[in-house]
Amino acid sequence: MPSEDPGWDDSKQLARAILHDRAARRKWIARMLMAPVLMLVVGLWGIPDWLGESLLRFGLWWGGCAVATAVVMLFALYDALAAIREERDKFR
């Protein structure tokens, strides 16, 4: 059954290409790691007074930082498991 959205198929092919190439995965992890690091730097030294004015802002900012960190950690875990699988498959 053909897909109704060709953009979705393109996105799936791009994701598959990235996830199957170890070097590409690691480049994406490094790029993705910049988001929580920048959020941490900005939150600690750029806008701490602004974040301290509202509990909602504080929670959203640091919650977003936690979510971004969790995404990077999950992607790194996927990379580690994929690397183990790739190395194991070399010896079979």
DAGIGI-V601038 format. One record per backbone hydrogen bond with DSSP energy under -0.5 kcal/mol. NH is the residue of the N-H (numbers start at 1). CO is the residue of the C=O. If there is no record, write none. Layout:
# DAGIGI-V601038
NH/CO, NH/CO
This chain:
# DAGIGI-V601038
6/4, 8/5, 9/5, 10/6, 11/7, 12/8, 13/9, 14/10, 15/11, 16/12, 17/13, 18/14, 19/15, 20/16, 21/17, 21/18, 22/20, 25/21, 26/22, 27/23, 28/24, 29/25, 30/26, 31/27, 32/28, 33/29, 34/30, 34/31, 35/31, 35/32, 36/32, 37/33, 38/34, 39/35, 40/36, 41/37, 42/38, 43/39, 44/40, 45/41, 46/41, 46/42, 47/42, 51/47, 52/48, 53/49, 53/50, 54/51, 58/51, 58/54, 59/55, 60/56, 61/57, 62/58, 63/59, 64/60, 65/61, 66/62, 67/63, 68/64, 69/65, 70/66, 71/67, 72/68, 73/69, 74/70, 75/71, 76/72, 77/73, 78/74, 79/75, 80/76, 81/77, 82/78, 83/79, 84/80, 85/81, 86/82, 87/83, 88/84, 89/85, 90/86, 91/87, 91/88, 92/89
